[in-house]
Amino acid sequence: MSSNIPTPHISAKVGDFAPTVLMPGDPLRSKFIAETFLEDARLVNDVRGVQGYTGYYGGKRVSVMASGMGMPSIGIYSYELFNFYGVESIIRIGSAGMLSPRLKVRDIVAGMSAYTNSSFGRQFGFDGQLAPCCSYELLSHAVREAEAMSQSLAVGPIYSSDCFYDESQPLERLRNLGVLAVEMEAAALYLNAARAGKKALALLTISDNPFTGEGLSAAERQNTFTAMMKIALAIA
């Protein structure tokens, strides 16, 4: 393990990361979580401004590090954390666009499986269609913690898109298939976890409605998704 670190993307040393890493997309959200929730938080990575911290939450050692945007980015960071740094679980805590009409802005979704238009999974040698799943252990724990917090948590399939501006316009068709929300990272995270024999879960706060244009500002996405963060910290 140690012979591969530091990597071109992570400058942390052996043992700098806790067994569980919370992974927002935005580096500033990583900083916000560390400063708001963690005790004795220490910066362990800042390569390319992708901030990673390790500290304590409720006496438990926890890390948080950003993934950047898109499956290529989270694919690199999650691969290195799982395979080089000994991380056992990664919990993505991100934003998503609602697809299900049952949802509204600020609702929280847990991605049970991740549909995708990405070719990320083809590297593993399977030529069919993959819809990777989360860790049932993390998912069931998240459901229990959300119930204990009296926090609604919608569980179901999500869609990880390679394209933010997608001219094929698949969202209505996916909504008709019962997909809850659209984001851009979970499928790669789930596939890397499956290949490494590790655990992963995507918790997502609905930040916008792509059908109506309703949405939150960048500052609101960065600093106000605390209910989702608390669920993730409780299961870390």
N, C-alpha and C positions, 0 to 999 in steps of 0.2 A: 504493500500500500504506500509506504513512505517514499519509495523510489520515484513515484509519479508526481510528487508534490514538492514545491508549489507548481501549479500549472500556468499556462499562459494567461489564464483568466482569473485565477484565484491565488492570492499571495499568502493565504493562511498556512499555519504550520500544523504538523500532526497534533491532533487533540484539541485544536481550536474550536471545532464545531461540536455541538451537543448531538446526541443520537437523533433528535427531531429538529428539523429546520422548517420554520414558517417562511413561505416564499411569496411575497407580493410581487407584482410586476414592477412597480415604481420604486426606485431607490429612496425617494423621499418618504414613501410610506414605510419602508424598512426603518429609516431613521426615526420616524414618528412612533412606531411600535416600540423600538428600543428605549426611547426617551420617556414614553408614557407608561409602559407596562413592566419593563424589566429592571431589576435591581443589579447594580454593579455591572452594567452593560459595557462591553469592551469591543471596540472596532477591530475585526479580524480580517476584513478585506475591503479594499477600496479601488481595486483595479478597474479602470474605465468608469469610475464613479459608481460602480455597482456595490453598494454598501452592505456589508455583512457584520452582524453583531452577535455576541454570545453573552448571556447574562442569566438571571434567575427570575422565575415567576412562581410565587408560592413555594419557594424553597427548591424548586425543580430547575435544573439547568436546561436552557432552551436557546436555540439560535434563530436568527431571522436574517435572511438575505434576499435581495431582489433578484428577479429572473430576467428583467428586460421584457421586450415585447416579442411575441411570436414563438412558434415552435422551434425554429433553429436556435434561438437564444436560450429558452428554458431547457432545450435538449442538451446543450453544452453544460450548463450549470448543474442540472440534475444528474447527468451522467458522471461528472467529476465528483460530486458530493456522494453519490451512492457507491461508486466504484473505487475512488481514490481516498476519500476522507472518512469512510466508514459510517456514513449517515444511514440510519435505518428507515426513517420516515420523512417524507416531505409533504407538507400541507400547503397547497396553493391557496392564497387568500387574495382574490382578485375581484375585478368588476366584470359585469356581463350585461349584454343587451337582452331584454325580455323577449321571448317568443310566445310563451303561453299566455293566453288572455286572462288566466287566473292570477297572474302575478302583477305586481305594481313596483314602482321605483322604491328602492331601499329594502325590498324583500330579500331573503337569503336563500340560496339554492345550494344543495350538495349534489355534485355530479356523480351519479351512480355509474354511468358509462359515458364515453365521449365519441360521438360520431365525428368524422372529419373528412375533408377533401384533400388532406395532405398525403404525400407519398412517404412520409417519415417511416411508416411501418414496413415498407418494402425491403429495407435493409436487413430485416430479420428473416428473409427468405420465404415469406408466405405471400402468394400472389393473389389471394382472395381479398375480401373486404374485412378490415379490422375495426372493431368498436371496443377499445380496451376499457376495462373496468377499474374502479377504485378498490382500495382495501376495504373489505367488509368490516374488519375490526375497527378501523378508523371511522367508517361511516356509522356503524351502530353506536359507537361511543359519542360521536357528534350528535346523533339523534337524541340520545339520553341527556346529554348536557344541555342541548337546546330546550328540551322539555323542562329540565330543572330550572332553567332561566326564564321559563314562560315565553320563549322566543320561537316564533313560527319558523320552520325549516322545510322547504320544498325539496323533495328527493326525486330524482329521475334523470333521464338522459340529457346531456348537453351537446352542443355542437362546437368543435374547435376548428376555426376557419384559418386557412393560410392567407386569406385576402380580407383586408378591412374594407376596401372599396371593390366589391365583387359584382361584376357586370352580369353574372349568371343569375343573380337575385334568387337564391334558394330559400330564403327565410320563411316565406309563407308555406312552401311545401314541407319544410321541416316542422313548422308549427302544426301542420295537419297530421304529422306523424307522432305528435305528443312530445316533441323536444321542448325543453323548458327555456333554454337560454343559449345565447351565442357568445363565445369568447375565443381566445387564440392560442392557448397554451396547454390545456389539460391532456389532450390526447398524447402528446409527446412525453409528458411527465408520466402518465400511466404506463406507456409502453416501456420507458426506461426502467420504471420500478418493476414491471413484470419480468423484464430480461435479467435484472440484477437480483431478483428474489427479495425485493424490498417492498415498502408500503407507501401508498400515495393517496391523497384525497384533494379534490378541489372544492373549496367553499367560496361562493361567489355572491357578492351583493349586486343587486340589479341597479345599474347606474343610468340606464336610458331605455327608451322604447323606440326601436328603429322604424316602427310603423307610423308613429305620430310625431317623432322628433323631440318628445319630452326627454329631458336629461339633466344630470347634475354637472356642476363645474369641475374643473381639474382639482381645485382646492378642496371641494367637498368630497371628491373621491379619495383624496390623499388623507384627509384628517377626520372624517366623520363615520367611517365604517367600523365603529368600535364594537358593535354587537357581534359581527362576524369574527373580529379579532379575538374577542373573549372566548368564543366557542373553540377557536383553534388553539388558544393557549391552554384551555381546560383539558384538551385531549392530547396535548404535546407530551 
